[in-house]
Amino acid sequence: MAKLATVLKKVDQVRDEIKRYCVGAPGPALSVMDLHYVVQQMYGLRIDMIEVDFAAVHFQGKVERYSDKHARIIVRASLSEREKRLVTVKEICHLIIDEEEDWSIHGTDTIDDLLGEVLQVSQNGTGNQSPTSALHSELMAMIAAGELMYPAEYRPSDMQDLADKKSTLSAIAVQHDMPAYAIAHMHKHHALLESARQQHAIAA
């Protein structure tokens, strides 16, 4: 829970910087270019973002780090536009939240672990109780991306509208320009995220 609270704190700091430096009233949908600019400024990085054609089933993107404060984000070109946005934001989030011990060169193994984690959650409701550092980092990056693209202030009313059948996941996904499954993921974990946020507020 402490790691999650730290991730949420970093996300809040980035959101504050976006509001401070980027011109125009923020809308429901996150500007990936604004995020890209702010993270470069905050962390002194040069981040290249490229799309690449490659055949894959589960592999969607990755971030490469170099010793000269240069990073490169690679996203699979065949993804839908909303999936490209989500994957790009998730990989940027690795640059925000990862410590050096979280870095891994074993991308395929991490994907296999992540798929196994999804299976365990479906089976026991909790998942792996002792995830590897790389897997833990991937899960935290997914949460951070969700928080940036679909902030907590939107979720309670949206969840109520869904319960009252006044809205749909697809309609909410259009507003935030992200996949509907990512909206559902954030709803599922909303209570846990708010608990971690409150813990951070108390600790602060």
N, C-alpha and C positions, 0 to 999 in steps of 0.2 A: 504493500500500500504506500510505503514511503517513496518508492521509485515512481509510482504512478502520480503521487502528489507533486513530485519534482517535475515530471513531464508536463503536467497541467500548468505549473507555474511558468515554465519556459514558453508554453503555448500562449499564455496570457501576455507575457512580455512581448512576444512577436506581434500579437494582435494590437497591443498598445502602440508599438512602433509603426505598424501599418496605418493606424488612425492618425498618427502624428505626422508622418512623412508623405503620405500619398494623398493627392488632391482629389476632391470629389466626395460626395456622400457615399459611404459604403452600402452596397446592396446585399441582399441575402446570399448571392453567389460570390465566393472568394475570387479575387483577381490573382491568378497564378503569377502574372508578371510583377504585381505589387509585392507578393510574397518573395519572389526571386530577388527583387531589388533589395528589400529590407534585410533578408538573411545575409546577402552579400555584405551589406553595410555593417550589420551587427557583428558579424563574425570575421570580417576581413577576408572574405573568400572571393574567388572568381569561379562562378558556376556556369558551365556550359550545359545546355539541355538539347538533346538530339533524339530524333526518332530513327529507328533502325528496322529494316525488314529482316525478320528471321522466323524460322518455323519453331513453334513451341506450343505446348498445351497449357502449362501452368505458369511458366516464367513470363512475367510482364514487364519488368524493368529492374534496374539496379543503379547504385551510385558507386562511382570510383573516386577514391581520394588519392591525392598526390602530395608529395612533401612540400611543394611550393605554394600551399594554400589554394590550390586549384582542385576543383571537383568537377566530375562529369556525370550527368544524369542521362541514362540511356533508357528509352521507352520503346516498347514494341509498337511498330507503326500500324499493325493490323487491328489494334484495339479500337473500341468505339471512342468518340471524342470525350465522353464523360469518364470512361475508364482511363484514358490518357491523363486527364486532369487529376484524377484520384491517385494514380500511380506516381505522377510527377510530384504532387504534394507530399505523398508518403516518403519518397526518396529524399526530398528536401528536408523532411522532418528528421531523417537519420542524421543529417548534418547539424540539426539543432539539438537533438537529445542524446546522441550516442557518446559514450565515453570510449577511450581507446580499447578497453577490454571487450567492448561490444563488437568491434570490427571483426569481420570474417572474410576469408577468401573462398569459403566453401559455399557458394551460392546455391548449387543444386541440392546439397545436403540440407541447407536451411529451408528450402522450399519443401522438400520431403518431410522435414520435421513439422513445418507449418501445416501441411495437409494432414499429418498425423494428429496434430493438435485439434484441428477442426473435427476430425473423427472422434477423438476422445471427448470433446465437449458434447457432441451429439449423443455419446454413449453414457457419460456419467455426469454431465452438466457442469463440470469444473475444468476438465482438461488436465494437462500435465502439471503435476505439483512441483516438479523440479526441472523446469525448462533450461536448455542450454542458454548461454549468454546471447548467442546469435538469434535464437528463436525468441527469447524474451525481448530483444531489441526490435525484432520485426513486429511483434505484437504491440509494443509500445508505439512504434512508428505508425501503425495502422490507427491506433487510438488518437494519436496526436493529429494525424491528417483529418480524421473525423471531427475532432474538436475545432480545427481551423475552418473546415468547409461547412460544418453544420454545428455552430456554437450552441452551448447549453441553453441560452435564453430562448431559442426557438422551439426546443423539444417538448416541454410540458404541454403547451397549447396544441402543438401538432399531434402529440400522442392522444390528447383528449378528443381532437377532431377525428382522428382515426377511430377511436372507440365509439364516437357518436355517428360514425359513417358520414361525416361532413367533408372528408378529404380522403385521399389515397396516397400510398407510398409513391406512386408514379408522379402525382401532382407535386408532392413535396420535393421529389428528386429534380423535377424541372426547375423549381424555384432556386435550388442550390446548385444546379448543374453538376450533379454527381449521380452515380448509379443508385437505383432504388435499394439494392441489397446493402449498400453502405449506410443508408438511412435506417434500415431495419436493425443493423448491427449497433448503431448508436442508441437507438431506442432500447434495445435489449440490455445494454450496459449503462444506461443513464443513471440508475440508482447507485451503482458502484462508483461511477465517476463523480457524482455529487458528494458521496461519502468521502472520497479522497480529496475533493476540493475543500470540504469543510475541515478535514484534518489539517490541510495546508494552512487554512485561515486561522485555525486555533494555534498551530505551531508558530505562525508568523506573529 
